[in-house]
Amino acid sequence: MCYTVSDYLDQSPNAHARARLALGAGRTVTIWENDDARILYDKPIGHTFSLYLRGGTGTKRLDAGGVSGWPGAICVLPEGQISDWEITSPFRFLHLVLPDEPLRASFSRIHDRDARYFDLAEVMYDDAPTMMGPLVRLVEAAKTSNVLLADSAIAELIHQLPDQPVILKGGLSTRQLRQVDEWIEANLASSIRLADLAAQTDLSEFHFHRMFRTSRGTSPHKWVLMRRLEAAKRQLAGCDSLASIATNCGFSCQSHFTRLFKADIGTTPAKYRVAMRSDG
């Protein structure tokens, strides 16, 4: 059975979640307190970003020479990274868990690059100033259950992630990817089929699906859904009804829109709109 780091902590007797915000698509933000524990993360699923909020000098990474943390320290554990921890004094910390596929797809969208440029390196107790701001905002988001704040903080965090130099083989070209994206944006209100997308690249449906997943890190279906939801979030800033936004963004009805929005964003469109207006 596969576990996230949150699953491991939920099973630890001295770990307590003081605030937790589920953001849909397997993304979670949790503020933890822990003390007097030994935890082995055995190839957890999802990438984990952590920020020590209080204490941490009694928290040691045993498989990394027994180095200890401190308040303000940042760690990044890529998916599948084994790590062995000993906690000998109370401390409070933030965990952000992002599943691999949504993170790669978001990296590709936010950076407008092939997903294979994504490279999340392990970070072991660093100041990491580019990550500090977004992670601090996630603390506030978890405390106040503010999905909008968390949404924007995660987008900023992903924007700050570096890429890796790679020699790309296979996949779709930059021109093809942008052509597909432009077609999607122009046809969001319509039913979009795999054949429609493949036609933009003169590839067979099977070949297009495989090459697209290689380049974007996710399937065409999930990519289109992500683009629909991003368009819906922009339109929620306006005054159109939820039914109109659902139609404009290609959802079959308002209830279909609400169900998929909540599953991927962590809240309903109506609540997201209220948060946008309060934030503005």
C-alpha positions in Angstrom: 0.0 0.0 0.0 1.2 3.5 -0.8 1.2 6.3 1.7 1.8 10.1 1.7 3.8 11.6 4.4 0.5 12.8 5.9 -0.7 9.2 6.1 2.5 8.2 8.0 2.0 11.1 10.4 -1.7 10.2 10.9 -0.5 6.8 12.2 2.1 8.3 14.5 0.7 8.5 18.1 2.4 11.8 19.0 1.7 13.7 15.7 -1.3 15.9 15.8 -2.8 17.9 12.8 -3.6 21.3 14.2 -5.0 22.6 10.9 -5.6 20.8 7.6 -6.8 22.1 4.3 -7.7 19.7 1.5 -7.3 21.4 -1.9 -8.6 18.7 -4.3 -6.7 16.4 -6.6 -4.8 14.9 -3.6 -3.3 18.2 -2.6 -3.2 18.9 1.1 -1.8 21.6 3.5 -1.4 20.6 7.1 0.1 22.2 10.2 1.5 19.5 12.4 2.8 19.2 15.9 5.0 16.3 16.9 7.2 15.1 19.7 9.1 12.1 20.9 8.8 10.0 17.8 10.7 8.0 15.2 9.2 8.1 11.7 10.4 6.3 8.6 8.9 7.6 5.3 9.2 4.6 3.0 9.0 5.8 -0.5 5.9 8.0 0.1 3.7 9.1 -2.8 3.5 12.8 -3.6 6.1 15.5 -3.3 6.3 17.1 0.1 7.4 20.7 1.0 7.9 21.4 4.7 8.5 24.6 6.7 9.5 24.5 10.4 7.4 27.0 12.3 8.4 26.5 15.9 11.2 24.3 17.3 12.9 21.7 15.2 16.4 21.6 16.8 15.4 18.3 18.2 14.3 16.9 14.8 17.0 14.9 13.1 17.3 13.3 9.7 19.1 10.1 10.7 19.8 8.8 7.2 21.5 12.2 6.4 24.1 12.2 9.1 21.8 13.2 12.0 21.5 16.9 10.9 18.9 18.9 12.9 16.4 21.6 11.9 15.6 25.0 13.2 12.6 27.4 13.0 12.4 28.7 9.4 14.1 25.6 7.9 12.7 24.3 4.6 12.8 20.7 3.4 11.7 19.2 0.1 11.2 15.5 -0.2 10.6 14.4 -3.8 8.1 11.5 -4.3 9.6 8.1 -3.5 12.4 9.6 -1.3 13.1 7.4 1.7 13.9 9.3 4.9 14.3 8.3 8.6 13.5 10.9 11.3 13.9 11.2 15.0 12.0 13.8 17.0 13.2 14.4 20.6 11.6 17.8 21.4 8.2 19.4 20.5 8.0 21.3 17.2 5.4 22.6 14.8 5.7 22.5 11.0 3.8 22.9 7.8 3.5 20.1 5.2 2.4 20.7 1.6 1.8 17.5 -0.3 1.4 17.7 -4.1 0.8 14.5 -6.2 3.3 14.0 -9.0 1.0 14.2 -12.1 -0.9 17.4 -11.1 2.4 19.0 -10.1 4.1 18.2 -13.4 1.1 19.4 -15.4 0.9 22.6 -13.4 4.7 23.1 -13.9 4.2 22.7 -17.7 1.3 25.2 -17.7 2.8 27.8 -15.4 6.2 27.8 -17.0 4.8 27.2 -20.5 7.4 24.5 -21.0 7.6 20.8 -21.6 6.9 18.9 -18.4 10.2 17.0 -18.8 12.0 20.2 -17.7 10.5 19.7 -14.3 13.1 18.6 -11.8 12.4 18.7 -8.1 15.6 18.2 -6.2 15.7 17.2 -2.5 16.2 20.1 -0.1 17.5 19.3 3.4 17.3 22.1 5.9 17.7 25.3 3.8 16.6 28.9 4.0 15.2 28.7 0.4 14.0 32.3 0.2 12.1 31.8 -3.0 10.0 29.1 -1.3 9.6 30.9 2.0 6.9 33.5 0.9 4.5 30.9 -0.6 4.9 28.5 2.3 4.2 31.2 4.8 1.0 32.1 3.0 0.1 28.5 3.1 0.3 28.6 6.8 -2.2 31.4 6.9 -4.4 29.5 4.3 -4.4 26.4 6.5 -5.3 28.4 9.6 -8.2 30.2 7.9 -9.3 27.5 5.5 -8.7 30.0 2.7 -8.6 27.9 -0.5 -8.1 31.0 -2.7 -5.0 32.0 -0.8 -3.7 28.4 -0.9 -4.4 28.2 -4.6 -2.4 31.4 -5.4 0.4 30.4 -3.0 0.9 27.0 -4.7 0.9 28.6 -8.1 3.6 31.0 -7.0 5.6 28.2 -5.4 5.5 26.2 -8.7 6.5 29.4 -10.6 9.6 29.6 -8.4 10.7 26.0 -9.1 13.8 25.7 -11.3 13.9 23.5 -14.4 16.6 21.1 -15.5 18.5 21.1 -18.8 17.3 18.2 -20.9 17.6 17.0 -24.4 14.0 16.3 -25.4 13.3 13.2 -27.5 9.8 12.4 -28.7 6.8 14.3 -27.4 5.3 17.4 -29.1 7.2 20.5 -30.3 6.7 23.8 -28.6 4.8 25.0 -31.7 2.5 22.0 -31.6 1.8 22.4 -27.9 0.9 26.1 -28.3 -1.3 25.3 -31.3 -3.2 22.8 -29.3 -3.6 25.2 -26.3 -4.8 28.0 -28.6 -7.4 25.6 -30.1 -8.5 24.5 -26.6 -8.9 28.1 -25.5 -10.9 29.0 -28.6 -13.2 26.0 -28.1 -13.7 25.7 -24.4 -17.5 26.1 -24.7 -17.7 23.1 -27.1 -17.3 19.4 -26.6 -13.6 18.7 -27.1 -12.7 15.2 -28.4 -9.3 13.6 -28.7 -9.7 13.5 -32.4 -10.1 17.3 -32.4 -6.8 17.8 -30.6 -4.9 15.2 -32.6 -6.1 17.0 -35.8 -4.2 20.1 -34.7 -0.9 18.2 -35.0 -1.7 15.9 -37.9 -1.1 12.9 -35.7 -3.3 9.8 -35.1 -5.3 9.8 -31.9 -3.2 7.1 -30.3 0.1 8.7 -31.3 -1.1 12.2 -30.2 -2.2 10.9 -26.8 1.1 9.3 -26.1 3.2 12.2 -27.3 1.0 14.7 -25.4 1.3 12.9 -22.1 5.1 12.8 -22.6 5.3 16.6 -23.1 2.6 17.8 -20.6 3.0 15.2 -17.9 -0.7 14.3 -18.0 -3.4 13.1 -20.3 -5.1 15.3 -22.9 -8.4 14.8 -21.0 -7.0 16.0 -17.7 -5.2 18.9 -19.4 -8.4 20.1 -21.0 -10.2 19.9 -17.6 -7.4 21.9 -16.1 -7.8 24.6 -18.8 -11.5 24.7 -18.2 -11.1 25.1 -14.5 -8.5 27.9 -14.9 -10.9 29.7 -17.3 -13.8 29.2 -14.8 -11.7 30.7 -12.0 -11.0 33.8 -14.1 -14.7 34.2 -14.9 -15.7 33.8 -11.3 -14.1 37.2 -10.7 -17.0 38.7 -12.8 -20.7 38.7 -12.4 -21.8 35.9 -14.8 -24.0 33.3 -13.2 -22.5 29.9 -12.3 -24.7 28.3 -15.0 -23.3 30.7 -17.6 -19.8 30.0 -16.5 -20.4 26.3 -16.7 -21.7 26.7 -20.3 -18.9 29.0 -21.3 -16.2 26.6 -20.0 -17.6 23.5 -21.6 -19.3 21.8 -18.6 -22.5 19.9 -19.3 -24.4 21.7 -16.5 -23.9 23.7 -13.3 -23.9 20.6 -11.1 -21.3 18.9 -13.3 -19.2 22.1 -13.1 -19.6 22.3 -9.3 -18.7 18.6 -8.8 -15.5 18.8 -10.9 -14.5 22.2 -9.5 -14.7 21.0 -5.9 -12.9 17.7 -6.7 -9.9 19.6 -8.2 -9.9 22.9 -6.4 -11.1 21.8 -2.9 -14.2 24.0 -2.7 -17.3 24.9 -4.6 -17.3 27.7 -7.3 -19.7 29.7 -5.2 -17.4 29.6 -2.2 -14.4 30.4 -4.4 -16.2 33.4 -5.8 -17.0 34.7 -2.3 -13.3 34.3 -1.3 -12.2 36.2 -4.5 -14.6 39.1 -3.6 -13.4 39.1 0.0 -9.8 39.1 -1.1 -10.4 41.9 -3.5 
